[in-house]
């Protein structure tokens, strides 16, 4: 008997990773495969504040934005529903947020090489507030290094380089099925 994709995910599924690694596009594919709704923390914060992320950073500052992320995660952690959550790239910087993400569901960190990240970001519309610097490549490398330990605090890590969202989503479903099987058998999740 084959389990459906929605049966594979018994909890919410949380996608973390640096900007441009494919969290939102992979989340859309996971939502399509599982029938679970997709929530994007950046979009939810934009809806609540009436400002874009770039406007929040410019008008209210990064601390205001990070506080809004934490408040949102506290509310999502109380939800009994299953969903896919695509997070902002810096949400894992706070230990409290990482703990909340684990309460919400299985944490999957998506990774990619800095060169691929930059190529993807250049194709996307919109402003990336943290990359409004003279040398974005140096800043991407610096931020990746600074956040590495926080990104590594996850249940599963998946590389997205040279892969389609469908390929990444399929691997995520395979991996989380194994993680959940390990945790029900008494192993570490």
KELO-868950 format. One record per atom (N, C-alpha, C): residue number from 1; atom name; x, y, z. Coordinates in nm, 4 decimals. Atoms other than C-alpha are relative to their C-alpha. Example, Ala and Ser with C-alpha at 12.3 -4.5 7.8 and 13.67 -1.06 7.14 Angstrom:
   seq   atom          X          Y          Z
     1      N     0.0890    -0.1190     0.0000
     1     CA     1.2300    -0.4500     0.7800
     1      C     0.0900     0.1200     0.0000
     2      N    -0.0820    -0.1190    -0.0060
     2     CA     1.3670    -0.1060     0.7140
     2      C    -0.0770     0.1090     0.0730
This chain:
   seq   atom          X          Y          Z
     1      N     0.0837    -0.1178     0.0000
     1     CA     0.0000     0.0000     0.0000
     1      C     0.0883     0.1243     0.0000
     2      N    -0.0793    -0.1217     0.0118
     2     CA     0.1404     0.3391    -0.0993
     2      C    -0.0664     0.1127     0.0776
     3      N     0.0532    -0.1136    -0.0742
     3     CA     0.0991     0.6346     0.1328
     3      C    -0.0009     0.1216    -0.0906
     4      N     0.0044    -0.1239     0.0762
     4     CA    -0.0069     0.9660    -0.0171
     4      C     0.0981     0.0992     0.0612
     5      N    -0.0921    -0.1020    -0.0501
     5     CA     0.2160     1.2724     0.0172
     5      C    -0.0549     0.0657     0.1258
     6      N     0.0571    -0.0636    -0.1191
     6     CA    -0.0273     1.4225     0.2686
     6      C     0.0101    -0.0913     0.1216
     7      N    -0.0159     0.0923    -0.1118
     7     CA    -0.0041     1.1073     0.4830
     7      C     0.1431     0.0012     0.0539
     8      N    -0.1403    -0.0037    -0.0408
     8     CA     0.3746     1.1465     0.4935
     8      C     0.0250     0.1076     0.1042
     9      N    -0.0221    -0.1140    -0.0890
     9     CA     0.3500     1.4799     0.6758
     9      C    -0.1017    -0.0050     0.1130
    10      N     0.0903     0.0105    -0.1145
    10     CA     0.2038     1.4248     1.0225
    10      C    -0.0037     0.1292     0.0816
    11      N    -0.0073    -0.1284    -0.0692
    11     CA     0.3033     1.7700     1.1507
    11      C     0.0172     0.1076    -0.1050
    12      N    -0.0318    -0.1078     0.0927
    12     CA     0.3609     2.1079     0.9978
    12      C     0.1416    -0.0218    -0.0525
    13      N    -0.1303     0.0119     0.0637
    13     CA     0.6601     2.1307     0.7670
    13      C     0.0579     0.1397    -0.0151
    14      N    -0.0617    -0.1321    -0.0053
    14     CA     0.8961     2.4266     0.8162
    14      C     0.1227     0.0029    -0.0905
    15      N    -0.1144    -0.0168     0.0895
    15     CA     1.1356     2.5415     0.5427
    15      C     0.0821     0.1208     0.0435
    16      N    -0.0914    -0.1088    -0.0358
    16     CA     1.4361     2.7465     0.6531
    16      C     0.1118     0.0054    -0.1034
    17      N    -0.1139    -0.0138     0.0894
    17     CA     1.7382     2.8725     0.4651
    17      C     0.0184     0.1441    -0.0431
    18      N    -0.0355    -0.1342     0.0430
    18     CA     1.9046     3.1755     0.3180
    18      C    -0.0929     0.0454    -0.1125
    19      N     0.0788    -0.0528     0.1109
    19     CA     1.7230     3.4029     0.0756
    19      C     0.0501    -0.0599    -0.1309
    20      N    -0.0376     0.0498     0.1317
    20     CA     1.7191     3.2619    -0.2759
    20      C     0.0277    -0.1492    -0.0094
    21      N    -0.0249     0.1450     0.0084
    21     CA     1.7527     2.8930    -0.1843
    21      C    -0.1212    -0.0763    -0.0521
    22      N     0.1175     0.0649     0.0565
    22     CA     1.3974     2.8185    -0.3000
    22      C    -0.1065    -0.0401     0.1007
    23      N     0.0975     0.0380    -0.1029
    23     CA     1.1876     2.8061     0.0186
    23      C    -0.1435     0.0176    -0.0486
    24      N     0.1376    -0.0273     0.0417
    24     CA     0.8764     2.9646    -0.1294
    24      C    -0.0417    -0.0877    -0.1174
    25      N     0.0365     0.0795     0.1180
    25     CA     0.8814     2.7871    -0.4656
    25      C    -0.0078    -0.1490     0.0350
    26      N     0.0079     0.1390    -0.0469
    26     CA     0.9527     2.4532    -0.2961
    26      C    -0.1232    -0.0181     0.0876
    27      N     0.1203     0.0055    -0.0825
    27     CA     0.6794     2.5289    -0.0443
    27      C    -0.1259    -0.0110    -0.0841
    28      N     0.1159     0.0105     0.0902
    28     CA     0.4338     2.5797    -0.3312
    28      C    -0.0146    -0.1427    -0.0528
    29      N     0.0034     0.1369     0.0519
    29     CA     0.5271     2.2396    -0.4731
    29      C    -0.0424    -0.0978     0.1099
    30      N     0.0404     0.0854    -0.1117
    30     CA     0.4964     2.0741    -0.1310
    30      C    -0.1495     0.0161     0.0297
    31      N     0.1420    -0.0251    -0.0221
    31     CA     0.1562     2.2376    -0.0881
    31      C    -0.0834    -0.0725    -0.1060
    32      N     0.0698     0.0688     0.1085
    32     CA     0.0480     2.1017    -0.4264
    32      C    -0.0012    -0.1510     0.0232
    33      N    -0.0111     0.1452    -0.0197
    33     CA     0.1705     1.7509    -0.3403
    33      C    -0.0781    -0.0501     0.1210
    34      N     0.0607     0.0457    -0.1257
    34     CA     0.0281     1.7343     0.0121
    34      C    -0.1421     0.0510     0.0211
    35      N     0.1301    -0.0626    -0.0237
    35     CA    -0.2816     1.9537    -0.0135
    35      C    -0.0014     0.0876     0.1240
    36      N    -0.0096    -0.0846    -0.1189
    36     CA    -0.1573     2.1421     0.2929
    36      C     0.0194     0.1452    -0.0429
    37      N    -0.0181    -0.1404     0.0375
    37     CA    -0.1775     2.5235     0.2863
    37      C     0.1441     0.0448     0.0217
    38      N    -0.1333    -0.0595    -0.0118
    38     CA     0.1421     2.7234     0.2393
    38      C    -0.0131     0.1366     0.0639
    39      N    -0.0114    -0.1319    -0.0619
    39     CA     0.2182     3.0146     0.4693
    39      C     0.1436     0.0467    -0.0175
    40      N    -0.1317    -0.0613     0.0168
    40     CA     0.5103     3.2492     0.4065
    40      C     0.0120     0.1084     0.1066
    41      N    -0.0100    -0.0954    -0.1111
    41     CA     0.6304     3.4414     0.7120
    41      C     0.0144     0.1433    -0.0496
    42      N    -0.0168    -0.1371     0.0512
    42     CA     0.7404     3.7438     0.5077
    42      C    -0.1336     0.0566    -0.0478
    43      N     0.1293    -0.0466     0.0511
    43     CA     0.4016     3.7669     0.3331
    43      C    -0.0998     0.0241     0.1129
    44      N     0.0904    -0.0187    -0.1127
    44     CA     0.2099     3.7233     0.6588
    44      C     0.0327     0.1285     0.0761
    45      N    -0.0408    -0.1233    -0.0686
    45     CA     0.4117     4.0034     0.8205
    45      C    -0.0350     0.1218    -0.0850
    46      N     0.0388    -0.1106     0.0883
    46     CA     0.3567     4.2253     0.5162
    46      C    -0.1501     0.0274     0.0106
    47      N     0.1451    -0.0166    -0.0129
    47     CA    -0.0202     4.1627     0.5425
    47      C    -0.0359     0.0675     0.1319
    48      N     0.0308    -0.0549    -0.1324
    48     CA    -0.0214     4.2442     0.9147
    48      C     0.0402     0.1462     0.0138
    49      N    -0.0510    -0.1362    -0.0178
    49     CA     0.1826     4.5627     0.8859
    49      C    -0.0435     0.0957    -0.1101
    50      N     0.0331    -0.0851     0.1133
    50     CA     0.0648     4.6890     0.5478
    50      C     0.1228     0.0568    -0.0688
    51      N    -0.1270    -0.0447     0.0587
    51     CA     0.4300     4.7350     0.4517
    51      C     0.0735    -0.1190    -0.0597
    52      N    -0.0857     0.1064     0.0518
    52     CA     0.6696     4.5338     0.2361
    52      C     0.1155    -0.0214     0.0973
    53      N    -0.1158     0.0253    -0.0863
    53     CA     0.9691     4.3753     0.4059
    53      C     0.1024     0.1130    -0.0169
    54      N    -0.0961    -0.1084     0.0241
    54     CA     1.1923     4.6385     0.2417
    54      C    -0.0452     0.1286     0.0703
    55      N     0.0506    -0.1202    -0.0681
    55     CA     0.9663     4.9172     0.3764
    55      C     0.0118    -0.0132     0.1511
    56      N    -0.0144     0.0210    -0.1447
    56     CA     0.9676     4.7635     0.7250
    56      C     0.1442     0.0263     0.0421
    57      N    -0.1414    -0.0211    -0.0332
    57     CA     1.3487     4.7544     0.7264
    57      C     0.0344     0.1480    -0.0072
    58      N    -0.0334    -0.1410     0.0201
    58     CA     1.3682     5.1134     0.5957
    58      C    -0.0659     0.0908     0.1042
    59      N     0.0751    -0.0893    -0.0882
    59     CA     1.1015     5.2679     0.8210
    59      C     0.0082    -0.0360     0.1474
    60      N     0.0094     0.0438    -0.1393
    60     CA     1.1020     5.0584     1.1373
    60      C     0.1238    -0.0742     0.0486
    61      N    -0.1235     0.0659    -0.0372
    61     CA     1.4327     4.8714     1.1291
    61      C    -0.0104    -0.1515     0.0073
    62      N    -0.0060     0.1458    -0.0015
    62     CA     1.5453     4.5109     1.1362
    62      C    -0.0534    -0.0578     0.1306
    63      N     0.0464     0.0530    -0.1285
    63     CA     1.4711     4.4658     1.5083
    63      C    -0.1521    -0.0110     0.0028
    64      N     0.1464     0.0050     0.0069
    64     CA     1.1030     4.5514     1.4523
    64      C    -0.0437    -0.1226    -0.0820
    65      N     0.0348     0.1129     0.0855
    65     CA     1.0906     4.2954     1.1701
    65      C     0.0244    -0.1323     0.0712
    66      N    -0.0328     0.1248    -0.0710
    66     CA     1.2622     4.0240     1.3786
    66      C    -0.0993    -0.0254     0.1144
    67      N     0.1009     0.0151    -0.1052
    67     CA     1.0196     4.0908     1.6663
    67      C    -0.1328    -0.0478    -0.0593
    68      N     0.1233     0.0425     0.0674
    68     CA     0.7280     4.0537     1.4227
    68      C     0.0076    -0.1473    -0.0387
    69      N    -0.0178     0.1420     0.0317
    69     CA     0.8715     3.7179     1.3096
    69      C    -0.0253    -0.0862     0.1236
    70      N     0.0153     0.0767    -0.1239
    70     CA     0.8890     3.5934     1.6693
    70      C    -0.1457    -0.0042     0.0429
    71      N     0.1418    -0.0050    -0.0367
    71     CA     0.5331     3.7074     1.7442
    71      C    -0.0832    -0.0921    -0.0901
    72      N     0.0712     0.0861     0.0948
    72     CA     0.4063     3.5316     1.4315
    72      C     0.0251    -0.1479     0.0317
    73      N    -0.0317     0.1395    -0.0323
    73     CA     0.5877     3.2076     1.5212
    73      C    -0.0698    -0.0455     0.1274
    74      N     0.0704     0.0355    -0.1233
    74     CA     0.4365     3.2150     1.8705
    74      C    -0.1452    -0.0368    -0.0306
    75      N     0.1389     0.0282     0.0369
    75     CA     0.0906     3.2254     1.7141
    75      C    -0.0105    -0.1294    -0.0812
    76      N     0.0035     0.1217     0.0818
    76     CA     0.1677     2.9544     1.4575
    76      C     0.0285    -0.1246     0.0836
    77      N    -0.0327     0.1145    -0.0857
    77     CA     0.3130     2.7281     1.7281
    77      C    -0.1228    -0.0488     0.0773
    78      N     0.1215     0.0379    -0.0720
    78     CA    -0.0285     2.7272     1.8950
    78      C    -0.1037    -0.0661    -0.0917
    79      N     0.0967     0.0551     0.0948
    79     CA    -0.2021     2.6042     1.5796
    79      C     0.0021    -0.1532     0.0003
    80      N     0.0058     0.1457     0.0067
    80     CA    -0.3236     2.2429     1.5754
    80      C     0.0020    -0.0522    -0.1444
    81      N     0.0126     0.0385     0.1406
    81     CA    -0.3339     2.2420     1.1943
    81      C     0.1349    -0.0337    -0.0637
    82      N    -0.1185     0.0323     0.0798
    82     CA    -0.0870     2.0952     0.9454
    82      C     0.0104     0.1030    -0.1116
    83      N    -0.0223    -0.0967     0.1062
    83     CA     0.0676     2.3409     0.7006
    83      C     0.1467    -0.0012    -0.0374
    84      N    -0.1380    -0.0212     0.0444
    84     CA     0.3814     2.4248     0.5078
    84      C     0.0344     0.1438     0.0368
    85      N    -0.0426    -0.1341    -0.0380
    85     CA     0.5752     2.7252     0.6417
    85      C     0.1324     0.0327    -0.0664
    86      N    -0.1231    -0.0524     0.0603
    86     CA     0.8285     2.9087     0.4251
    86      C     0.0408     0.1210     0.0830
    87      N    -0.0438    -0.1057    -0.0914
    87     CA     1.0345     3.1326     0.6520
    87      C     0.0931     0.0987    -0.0685
    88      N    -0.0988    -0.0971     0.0450
    88     CA     1.2424     3.4436     0.6018
    88      C     0.1391    -0.0514     0.0324
    89      N    -0.1358     0.0516    -0.0120
    89     CA     1.6149     3.3838     0.5699
    89      C     0.0668     0.0204     0.1347
    90      N    -0.0652    -0.0287    -0.1273
    90     CA     1.7090     3.5385     0.9039
    90      C    -0.0779    -0.0436     0.1226
    91      N     0.0876     0.0360    -0.1120
    91     CA     1.4317     3.3927     1.1185
    91      C     0.0692    -0.0913     0.1011
    92      N    -0.0677     0.0965    -0.0891
    92     CA     1.6665     3.1276     1.2642
    92      C     0.1059     0.0639     0.0882
    93      N    -0.1065    -0.0637    -0.0777
    93     CA     1.9041     3.3830     1.4147
    93      C    -0.0285     0.0026     0.1497
    94      N     0.0373     0.0006    -0.1418
    94     CA     1.7115     3.3921     1.7422
    94      C    -0.0245    -0.1434     0.0455
    95      N     0.0204     0.1324    -0.0582
    95     CA     1.7275     3.0805     1.9579
    95      C    -0.1482    -0.0243     0.0277
    96      N     0.1434     0.0132    -0.0278
    96     CA     1.3669     3.1436     2.0646
    96      C    -0.0757    -0.0401    -0.1269
    97      N     0.0667     0.0341     0.1259
    97     CA     1.2613     3.1280     1.6984
    97      C     0.0272    -0.1440    -0.0403
    98      N    -0.0322     0.1386     0.0349
    98     CA     1.4448     2.8006     1.6394
    98      C    -0.0798    -0.0969     0.0868
    99      N     0.0802     0.0841    -0.0893
    99     CA     1.2698     2.6517     1.9423
    99      C    -0.1465     0.0000    -0.0434
   100      N     0.1379    -0.0090     0.0479
   100     CA     0.9338     2.7765     1.8122
   100      C    -0.0185    -0.0780    -0.1302
   101      N     0.0087     0.0738     0.1269
   101     CA     1.0036     2.6343     1.4650
   101      C    -0.0090    -0.1500     0.0258
   102      N     0.0047     0.1433    -0.0339
   102     CA     1.0660     2.2913     1.6195
   102      C    -0.1344    -0.0377     0.0616
   103      N     0.1349     0.0268    -0.0542
   103     CA     0.7380     2.3186     1.8125
   103      C    -0.1034    -0.0046    -0.1114
   104      N     0.0946    -0.0058     0.1115
   104     CA     0.5613     2.4005     1.4866
   104      C     0.0038    -0.1283    -0.0819
   105      N    -0.0054     0.1197     0.0831
   105     CA     0.6891     2.1002     1.2943
   105      C     0.1406    -0.0463    -0.0316
   106      N    -0.1285     0.0516     0.0471
   106     CA     0.9681     1.9217     1.1110
   106      C     0.0721     0.1135    -0.0714
   107      N    -0.0762    -0.1123     0.0555
   107     CA     1.2402     2.1755     1.0254
   107      C     0.0938    -0.0519    -0.1086
   108      N    -0.0810     0.0369     0.1159
   108     CA     1.3943     2.1379     0.6792
   108      C     0.0778     0.1231    -0.0438
   109      N    -0.0845    -0.1102     0.0446
   109     CA     1.6883     2.3607     0.5930
   109      C     0.0412    -0.0230    -0.1448
   110      N    -0.0410     0.0050     0.1401
   110     CA     1.7421     2.4311     0.2242
   110      C     0.1292     0.0791    -0.0152
   111      N    -0.1293    -0.0658     0.0192
   111     CA     2.0947     2.5204     0.1141
   111      C     0.0337     0.0076    -0.1488
   112      N    -0.0512    -0.0142     0.1364
   112     CA     2.2679     2.6345    -0.2035
   112      C     0.1327     0.0731     0.0068
   113      N    -0.1272    -0.0711     0.0084
   113     CA     2.6063     2.7659    -0.3095
   113      C    -0.0253     0.1500    -0.0147
   114      N     0.0176    -0.1454     0.0105
   114     CA     2.6527     3.1446    -0.2811
   114      C    -0.0200     0.0486    -0.1441
   115      N     0.0130    -0.0423     0.1403
   115     CA     2.6904     3.1759    -0.6594
   115      C    -0.1422    -0.0250    -0.0521
   116      N     0.1366     0.0312     0.0414
   116     CA     2.3548     3.0047    -0.7178
   116      C    -0.1011     0.0907     0.0694
   117      N     0.0881    -0.0911    -0.0732
   117     CA     2.1902     3.2148    -0.4491
   117      C    -0.0032     0.1355    -0.0686
   118      N    -0.0061    -0.1318     0.0655
   118     CA     2.3092     3.5369    -0.6129
   118      C    -0.0669    -0.0018    -0.1359
   119      N     0.0625     0.0091     0.1326
   119     CA     2.2015     3.4210    -0.9587
   119      C    -0.1521    -0.0020     0.0129
   120      N     0.1450     0.0074    -0.0199
   120     CA     1.8522     3.3377    -0.8295
   120      C    -0.0568     0.1340     0.0469
   121      N     0.0476    -0.1280    -0.0533
   121     CA     1.8169     3.6636    -0.6347
   121      C    -0.0056     0.1053    -0.1099
   122      N    -0.0023    -0.0988     0.1091
   122     CA     1.9102     3.8651    -0.9416
   122      C    -0.1176    -0.0166    -0.0948
   123      N     0.1145     0.0268     0.0871
   123     CA     1.6216     3.7015    -1.1317
   123      C    -0.1337     0.0342     0.0659
   124      N     0.1238    -0.0244    -0.0733
   124     CA     1.3644     3.7743    -0.8602
   124      C    -0.0302     0.1492     0.0076
   125      N     0.0366    -0.1406    -0.0181
   125     CA     1.1688     4.0987    -0.8448
   125      C     0.0092     0.0388     0.1470
   126      N     0.0000    -0.0471    -0.1383
   126     CA     1.1850     4.3114    -0.5333
   126      C     0.1389     0.0311     0.0512
   127      N    -0.1238    -0.0451    -0.0622
   127     CA     1.4487     4.4534    -0.3056
   127      C     0.0326    -0.0913     0.1175
   128      N    -0.0469     0.0778    -0.1148
   128     CA     1.6520     4.2435    -0.0638
   128      C     0.0745     0.0977     0.0912
   129      N    -0.0599    -0.1049    -0.0835
   129     CA     1.7224     4.4906     0.2195
   129      C     0.1418    -0.0291     0.0470
   130      N    -0.1333     0.0310    -0.0536
   130     CA     2.0268     4.3070     0.3558
   130      C     0.1074    -0.0050    -0.1076
   131      N    -0.0992     0.0047     0.1086
   131     CA     2.1929     4.3020     0.0116
   131      C     0.0159     0.1333    -0.0708
   132      N    -0.0177    -0.1325     0.0561
   132     CA     2.1777     4.6748    -0.0536
   132      C     0.1349     0.0553     0.0465
   133      N    -0.1382    -0.0306    -0.0400
   133     CA     2.5561     4.6943    -0.0142
   133      C     0.0859     0.0039    -0.1257
   134      N    -0.0858    -0.0090     0.1192
   134     CA     2.8487     4.7665    -0.2499
   134      C     0.0362    -0.1346    -0.0628
   135      N    -0.0404     0.1307     0.0528
   135     CA     2.9456     4.3968    -0.2832
   135      C    -0.0935    -0.1089     0.0542
   136      N     0.0959     0.0994    -0.0499
   136     CA     2.6435     4.1627    -0.2479
   136      C     0.0595    -0.1393     0.0169
   137      N    -0.0572     0.1339    -0.0132
   137     CA     2.8539     3.8492    -0.3020
   137      C     0.0746    -0.0158     0.1323
   138      N    -0.0710     0.0045    -0.1276
   138     CA     3.0767     3.9285    -0.0048
   138      C    -0.1012    -0.0052     0.1151
   139      N     0.1012    -0.0022    -0.1055
   139     CA     2.7660     4.0012     0.2036
   139      C    -0.0724    -0.1336     0.0105
   140      N     0.0638     0.1325    -0.0022
   140     CA     2.5993     3.6719     0.1039
   140      C     0.0905    -0.0990     0.0728
   141      N    -0.0938     0.0924    -0.0651
   141     CA     2.9104     3.4794     0.2073
   141      C     0.0116     0.0288     0.1502
   142      N    -0.0110    -0.0375    -0.1408
   142     CA     2.9364     3.6734     0.5345
   142      C    -0.1241    -0.0450     0.0774
   143      N     0.1243     0.0381    -0.0672
   143     CA     2.5694     3.6176     0.6241
   143      C    -0.0151    -0.1517     0.0102
   144      N     0.0067     0.1466    -0.0046
   144     CA     2.5837     3.2486     0.5326
   144      C     0.0896    -0.0552     0.1106
   145      N    -0.0935     0.0466    -0.1034
   145     CA     2.8872     3.1986     0.7557
   145      C    -0.0531     0.0331     0.1393
   146      N     0.0499    -0.0421    -0.1309
   146     CA     2.7303     3.3947     1.0424
   146      C    -0.1212    -0.0825     0.0436
   147      N     0.1232     0.0731    -0.0318
   147     CA     2.4064     3.1928     1.0233
   147      C     0.0154    -0.1519    -0.0067
   148      N    -0.0167     0.1435     0.0247
   148     CA     2.5534     2.8478     0.9539
   148      C    -0.0450    -0.0862     0.1173
   149      N     0.0377     0.0825    -0.1156
   149     CA     2.5134     2.7112     1.3072
   149      C    -0.1519     0.0010     0.0203
   150      N     0.1452    -0.0093    -0.0159
   150     CA     2.1536     2.8352     1.3225
   150      C    -0.0714    -0.0788    -0.1092
   151      N     0.0605     0.0777     0.1085
   151     CA     2.0708     2.6864     0.9812
   151      C     0.0166    -0.1500     0.0241
   152      N    -0.0271     0.1422    -0.0242
   152     CA     2.2267     2.3553     1.0881
   152      C    -0.0899    -0.0583     0.1092
   153      N     0.0908     0.0439    -0.1055
   153     CA     1.9809     2.3370     1.3804
   153      C    -0.1346    -0.0357    -0.0648
   154      N     0.1169     0.0425     0.0775
   154     CA     1.7255     2.1404     1.1776
   154      C    -0.0112    -0.1522     0.0070
   155      N     0.0192     0.1448     0.0052
   155     CA     1.5848     1.7925     1.1258
   155      C     0.0589    -0.0598    -0.1267
   156      N    -0.0438     0.0478     0.1313
   156     CA     1.6793     1.7615     0.7578
   156      C     0.0639     0.1157    -0.0743
   157      N    -0.0631    -0.1006     0.0858
   157     CA     1.9142     1.9488     0.5230
   157      C    -0.0017    -0.0484    -0.1432
   158      N     0.0113     0.0359     0.1414
   158     CA     1.8614     1.9531     0.1470
   158      C     0.0679     0.1070    -0.0847
   159      N    -0.0621    -0.0933     0.0958
   159     CA     2.0772     2.1104    -0.1253
   159      C    -0.0962     0.0213    -0.1166
   160      N     0.0911    -0.0329     0.1092
   160     CA     1.8793     2.2897    -0.3954
   160      C     0.0722     0.0362    -0.1292
   161      N    -0.0773    -0.0344     0.1198
   161     CA     2.1614     2.3611    -0.6421
   161      C    -0.0379    -0.0915    -0.1161
   162      N     0.0240     0.0748     0.1254
   162     CA     2.0759     2.2532    -1.0004
   162      C    -0.1156    -0.0992     0.0125
   163      N     0.1152     0.0883    -0.0179
   163     CA     1.7450     2.0976    -0.8900
   163      C    -0.1277     0.0806    -0.0157
   164      N     0.1297    -0.0649     0.0138
   164     CA     1.3857     2.1769    -0.9705
   164      C    -0.0730    -0.0027     0.1347
   165      N     0.0802     0.0054    -0.1219
   165     CA     1.1355     2.2576    -0.6956
   165      C    -0.0671    -0.1367     0.0190
   166      N     0.0626     0.1325    -0.0106
   166     CA     0.9635     1.9248    -0.7747
   166      C     0.0999    -0.1028     0.0529
   167      N    -0.1024     0.0933    -0.0484
   167     CA     1.2899     1.7345    -0.7194
   167      C     0.0299     0.0236     0.1477
   168      N    -0.0276    -0.0332    -0.1401
   168     CA     1.3573     1.9178    -0.3930
   168      C    -0.1164    -0.0440     0.0882
   169      N     0.1181     0.0376    -0.0785
   169     CA     1.0002     1.8647    -0.2693
   169      C    -0.0073    -0.1520     0.0178
   170      N     0.0040     0.1460    -0.0089
   170     CA     1.0156     1.4918    -0.3489
   170      C     0.1040    -0.0510     0.0998
   171      N    -0.1028     0.0426    -0.0958
   171     CA     1.3415     1.4563    -0.1560
   171      C    -0.0404     0.0350     0.1431
   172      N     0.0462    -0.0388    -0.1337
   172     CA     1.1955     1.6473     0.1391
   172      C    -0.1003    -0.1024     0.0525
   173      N     0.1012     0.0965    -0.0446
   173     CA     0.8978     1.4113     0.1548
   173      C     0.0628    -0.1348     0.0349
   174      N    -0.0702     0.1257    -0.0317
   174     CA     1.1286     1.1070     0.1418
   174      C     0.0739     0.0120     0.1335
   175      N    -0.0805    -0.0176    -0.1211
   175     CA     1.3533     1.2470     0.4140
   175      C    -0.0851     0.0151     0.1252
   176      N     0.0802    -0.0178    -0.1212
   176     CA     1.0796     1.3562     0.6528
   176      C    -0.0743    -0.1270     0.0353
   177      N     0.0607     0.1295    -0.0310
   177     CA     0.9120     1.0180     0.6218
   177      C     0.0978    -0.0821     0.0834
   178      N    -0.1025     0.0729    -0.0758
   178     CA     1.2393     0.8672     0.7450
   178      C     0.0184     0.0598     0.1386
   179      N    -0.0159    -0.0671    -0.1293
   179     CA     1.2750     1.1262     1.0223
   179      C    -0.1161    -0.0366     0.0921
   180      N     0.1174     0.0307    -0.0821
   180     CA     0.9197     1.0659     1.1452
   180      C    -0.0030    -0.1472     0.0379
   181      N    -0.0072     0.1427    -0.0355
   181     CA     0.9688     0.6885     1.1297
   181      C     0.1004    -0.0222     0.1108
   182      N    -0.1009     0.0111    -0.1052
   182     CA     1.2859     0.7234     1.3378
   182      C    -0.0547     0.0466     0.1336
   183      N     0.0486    -0.0552    -0.1272
   183     CA     1.1077     0.9372     1.5965
   183      C    -0.1094    -0.0887     0.0593
   184      N     0.1029     0.0876    -0.0557
   184     CA     0.8142     0.6945     1.6304
   184      C     0.0600    -0.1305     0.0490
   185      N    -0.0664     0.1228    -0.0444
   185     CA     1.0579     0.4053     1.6731
   185      C     0.0887     0.0248     0.1207
   186      N    -0.0806    -0.0307    -0.1172
   186     CA     1.2287     0.5884     1.9590
   186      C     0.1349     0.0560    -0.0338
   187      N    -0.1278    -0.0588     0.0394
   187     CA     1.5213     0.7216     1.7558
   187      C    -0.0052     0.1500     0.0071
   188      N    -0.0074    -0.1464    -0.0013
   188     CA     1.6359     1.0798     1.7403
   188      C    -0.0612     0.0554    -0.1255
   189      N     0.0613    -0.0648     0.1158
   189     CA     1.4370     1.3036     1.5116
   189      C     0.0757     0.1219    -0.0390
